[in-house]
Amino acid sequence: MAKKTSLFECQHCGFTSPKWLGKCVQCNAWESFIELNQTQKEVLIALKNPIPKAQKSVSIAAIEHEEVIKFSSTQSELDIVLGGGIAKGGLYLVGGSPGVGKSTLLLKVASGLAKNQQKVLYVSGEESLSQIKMRATRLDCIEKELYLLNEINWPVIKANIESENYFACVIDSIQTLYSPEISSAPGSISQVREITFELMRLAKTRDIAVFIIGHITKEGSIAGPRVLEHMVDSVLYFEGDPSRELRILRSFKNRFGPTSEIGLFEMKEQGLVSAKEASSLFFSKEEPMEGSAITITLEGSRALILEIQALVSECSFGAPKRLANGFDTNRLNMLIALLEKKLEIPLNRHDVFINVSGGIKISEPACDLAVIASILSSFKNRKIDNKTAFLGEVSLNGRILEAPNLNARLKEMENYGFLKAILPKKPSQKTSIKCYEANAVGKIVEWM
């Protein structure tokens, strides 16, 4: 007789081991291993080692190019993030903190598609049909072609999808579904992995666009195994504080387009709506204050006008603090060291705090000059004209480097009535913005 082998799986990350472990060596979770039964082991082996199909290799030159068919989601900001719209047969994973607006956005997408006479199925394992109807009424999403299903049993859901010619399907959420063929509880690694695999096969064979809502852990990642993100075509994350109106949708994986674009939404009484004038959300139009400077950052192809706020206060005791919200703290320490070394500004006796308004996180160095300008403004108690923007990357030797795609940034400034720009080199194209050259940090101090 063949010796029976045991297999244990971590319910946090999906790591497998032939013996039980008290602590997972991959995610460091304690007491997270459970023993898999024979059915679960067969499913796991099938997913990791699929049966190869007998087919011959083909020259890449002989393969005909096929265009990906896309259609609008009826939400302009979502179309931007997806790279032009939803792809037929695409499998999309949407994550975000509770209350950020995942279900609201996808209910509006489903309603918009149904309004165009496309049959859409919305599956909910968390809310009753009456609760969804109440929310849909508030969002003005009542459409005849929008069908609701309150079910968590996967075979029943699968039978519903296969019985009708649906154009798209929304699963809210993947952690609530279960398959009776797998003995583990709903939301476990085995259940999430198997059901997502089945959804992927349905999406590809029936050309149905499928959206999956996923819960996130306290660390900010989507709950479930990492293989979940590898199986889907796109991974979208909602960012934003549920107590504020602004929401940011980012794409961290997209097989049908770029991953550098972002979508901006506002939470209103009628639900999430596209932010038409995005830049106006991130800077103040009131009288200028000390410690405030304007810059323009690029998120994909979109230029956003941001207000950098700085507070420099004398350190009363201990080591001075350097804190940043929305800006890299390590880069802030480098800029402060540069000001101390090159300009002999005694910031070693001052606390320095930086905040980027609107909750945006700056990832490009083209905003360095605005950070330095805001620090100098707070340190010297001098106001900076709020119609002036600072553009440029600051090197460790004090040089100011040119920001990429300068024309797009200046065009966004023109749209909002800005008058001046401080940058290392004047643009090649004509602009109504008065541009002042500053190729070294010392010139910023002279200008202020």
N, C-alpha and C positions, 0 to 999 in steps of 0.2 A: 504494500500500500504506500502511496505517496505521502510524504510527511506534510502535515498541515502547517502552512505558514501564516503568520499573523501580520497585519499591516495596520499601523496607527496613523491618524491624520490630525494635524493641528487645525482647530476650528477658527483660528484667527488669520492664518496666512496660507494654509493648504500644504504645508511641509509634511512629508510622509517619512515614517521610520518603521523598521521591522520590529521595534520594541517600544514599549511605553516610556515616555520621558516626562519628567516632572516640569521641565522648562524647555520651551522650544528654542532650538539653537539658531533659528532664522529670525523670529520676531520677538524673542525673549518673553513670551507670554507663559504664565504659570498655569499648570493643570488644564491645558487646553487640548490634550490628545484624547481621541476616542478610537476604539477599535472598529474597523470597517468589516461589514459582513461580506459574504461572497459576491452578492449582487453589486455592492458598492465598489468592490475591488475590480470586478469585470468592467464596470463603467469607467473607472479611473484608468485602467490599462487601455481601454478602447480610445479614450481621449488622448492619452499620451503617445500611444502607438497605433495610429489609424492604419487600417488595411490599405496598402498601396494599390492603386489601379494600374493595370497593365497598359502602359502607353509609351510611345516612342518620343524621343526628344525632337524638337522642331527648331529650325534655324530662326533666330530672332528677325532676320530680314524677311522671312516668308510669312510672318504673322501679320494679319490685317489689323489696322487700327480701328478700335471701336470707341465711339464717343459715349461718355457717361450721360445718360438721360437724367436731367434734373428738372425739378418743378419748384415753384415758389412755396414757401411755408406760410405765406400771407403775413409774415412778420419780417419787416425789412431788416431789422438788426440781426435776427437769427440767420437770415439769408447771407448776410455779410460774413458771419462767423463760419458758416458751412461752406463758404467759397462759391456762392451763387445759388444755393437752394438745396433741397433734399434730393438725394439720388435714389432712383428706383432700386429696390432690393437692399437698401442701406440699413445697417443696424447701428443705432445711436444710443450711447449711454450718457445720461444726464445726472450729475451729482451736485450736491450742495447741502448746506446746513438746513435744519428744519425751519420752515416758515419763510425761506428766501424767495419762493415763487416758482418752484419746479412744476408742480401740478397745475398752477394757474397758467403758466406759459403754454404747456402742452395741451391743456384744455382749449385754449384760444387757437392754437395751431390746428387741432382736430376740428374745431368749429369752422375755422376759415376754409379748410379743405372740403368739409361737408357742404359749405355754402356754394362751392363750385361744382356741386353735384357729384362729389366723390364720396363713396361709402367708407366711413372710418369707424373703427372699433376702439372704444376706450375701456380697458379692463382695470378695475380697481379692487384691490384686496384689503384696503384700509378704510374706505368710506362706503356707506350704503348708497343705493341708487337715489334716494330722496335727498341725501346730503349733496351728491354731485349735481342733482337737478337744481337745488337752491343756489349753489355756487355758479352754475351755468346761467341761471336767470339773472343773477347780479352782474355777471360779466357779459350779458347779452350774447350767449353762445348757444341758444336753442335752435337746432337745425334738424330737419327730418332725416337727413342722411348720417347723422351722428348717433351711433348705437352704443349703449352702455352695458357692461357686464360686471356684476359683483360676484367674483369667484376667485378662489385660491387654489382649486384643484386643477393641476396642469392638464390632464387628459381632457377635462371638460372645456377648458380654454382652447386647447388645440383643435378639438372637434368644432367649436364655434368658428375659429379662423378658417378652417378648411371647408366649412359648409357654405360660406358666402364668399363672393368675389370682392374682398375688401381692398381698398387702395392703400390704406395705412393703418397702423395699430399702435396703441400706446399702452404700456404695461406700468401700472402704478401700485406697488413697486415690486422689483424682482425679489426682495427679501421676504415678501409675504407669501409667495407661491410655493407649492410643494407638489412632488410627484409621489404617489403611493408605492411606486416601484422601488423607491429609496426609503429606507426606514428612519433616516435622520430627520430632525425637526426642520420646519421652514426657516429659511435664512442661513442654514448651515452651509459649509463649504460644498458638500456633495450636491445639495439641492440647487444652489445657485449655479454651480458649474454645469450640471446636467441640463437644467431648464434653459439657460442661456445658449447652450450648444443646440438644443432643439429649436429655439427661436432663430438662431442663425441659419439653420437649414430651411426653415419655413420662409424666411426673408429672401433667401437666394433662389429657392425653387419656385416660389409663387410671385416673385418680384413685388413684395410688399415692403414698404418702408416701416421699420419697427423702431419705436422709441422706448427705451427702458429707463425708468427712474430708479436710481440707486441711493441708498442711505450712505452717509459718511460716518467715519469713526471720529473719536475725539481728537485724533492726530490730524484730521482733515483729509484722509484718503477714503476712497469708496470702500464700504464694507464688503468683504468677500475676498476670494483669492485674486492675486495679480493676473492670473490667466483670464479673468473676466475682461480686463482692459485690452488684452491681446486678441480676444475673440471678436470684439466689436469693430466696426469701421471707424467710428469717431467717438471721442471722449470729450464731453463738455462739462465744465464746472461753473456753477454759479457762485459769485463772490459778492459780499456786501453784508452789512449789518441789517437784520430784519427790522430794527427800530428806525432805520433811515429809508428814504425813498429810493435812493440810487442802487441799482443792481448792475453788476458787470458779468457778462458771459464770456468765458474764454474756451478756446479749443486747444486741448493738449495732445490730441491725435486726430488726424483727418486724412483718410485715404483718398478723398475726393477733392482736396483743396489745401490751401495753406493753413498753418497753425498760428500765425502771427496776428490774425485779426481778433478784435474784441467787439462784443455787442453791448450797447448801453440801453438800459431800461429804467423806467421810473414806475414805482408802485403807486397807482392812483386808486380812486374808488371803483373804477371800471377794470381793475386788475393791472397787470404789467402792460405798459405802453412803450413804444420805441421813443427814445430820447432824440427828438429832431435836432435840437440845438445843444449838442453834447458839451461843447466847450464852456458854455455859460454856466454849467453846473460846478465848475472847478475853480473859479476865481471870483473875487468880490468886485462889484462896480461902485462901491462906496468910496469915501475919501481915503487916500493912502495912509497907512500906518507904519510906524517904525518896525523893521524886521520883516518886511514883506517885499517879495520880488516875483516877477512874472517870467515864465519860460514856456516853451512849446516842446512837447515830446511827441514822438511818433509811436503809435500802437498799430503795427501793420502798415496799412496805407493811410491811416487816419491820423491827422494832427490834432492834438488836444492842448488847449491853453491851460496851464496850471499855475497856481499860486503857491510859492514856497514861503513858509512862515518860519522865522527863527526867533529864539529868545536867548539872549546872552545875559547872564546875571552873575554877579560876583560870588565866588565860592566862599561860604562862611567857614566851613571846616572840612578836613579830609581831602581826598582826591577829587578833582573836578569831574562832573558827570557829563557824558556825551550820549544823548539818546536821540533816536530818529524814528519817526513814524512814516512809513512809505518810502524811505530812502535807506540805502545800505549804510549801516553804522560803521563798518570798516572803512568805507570810502570817505565818510564824514571825518573820521580820525585822520586820514591822509590829508584832506583839505585843511583841517585845523593846523596840522603840523606844518603844512606849506605856508600858511599865513603867519605862523610864529617864526619860521625860518627866514622867509623872503621879505616879509613886510614888518617884522619885529613887532607884531601885535601880541600883547601879553595875555593870550587866551588860556595859558596854563594856570591862571588864577580865577578862571570863570567857568561856570557851567554853560554848556551849549545844548540847546534842544531844537530839533528840526521837525517840522510837520508839513506833509503834502496835503493840501486841501482836497476834499472830495473822496478820500479813501483810495486814491490811485497809488499804486506802487511803481516807482520809477526804476527802470532796469537799464536805461541807456545813460552813458556819461555826458551826453550833450547838455544836461541840466546842471553840470558842475558850476558854471559861472553864476547861475541864479542862486545857488546855495551860498556861494561866497558873498554875493551881493547882499543877500538877506542877513547873513551873519554880520557883515560890516555895518549894515543899516541899523541893526539892533545894538551893536557895540557902540556906535557913535551917536545913537539916538537921532538919526537923520532919515527923513521920509524919502521914498523913491516914487517918482511919478508912476501912477498905475496904468499909464498908457505906454510904458516902456517895457520891453522884454529883453532878457539876457539869454544868449545862445552861444554855447561853446563848451568843449571839453577842456579841462585844466590838467596839464601834465605835472609831474613832480618837480620839474625844473622851473615852473612858473609860466610856461608858455600856454597860450590858449589856442586850441585846435579847432578847425572848422567842423560844424555840425553837418551830418549828411542830409541830403534832400532838403536843402535850405529853402528852395523856392516854394515847396508845399507848406512849410512852416510860415513863411512870410505871407502867403496867400490867406492862410487861416487868420493871421493877425489883421489883415485888411478887412476881412469879413466882420470883425468885431470892433473895428474903429481904432485900432492901435496906431500910434504915430511914430515911435522910435524903436530901434533895435540896436543893442550893443553886441557886436560879434567880431571875430578875428579878421574877416575878409568880406568885402562888399559883394553882393550877388551879381551874377552875370546878366540876369534879366532885369528889365525895368520894373520898379515897384514904387508905390506911393509912400512906403515906409522910409523914413529917414534913417539911414544906416551909419553908425559910427564904429570905426575900426578900433579894436583893442586887442593886440596880439600878446600882451603880457598882463599878469595879474596886477602889477604895480600901476598900470594905467587905469584900472578900475577904481583904485583908491584916489587917484588924481581927479577922475571924473566925478566922484561922489563928494 
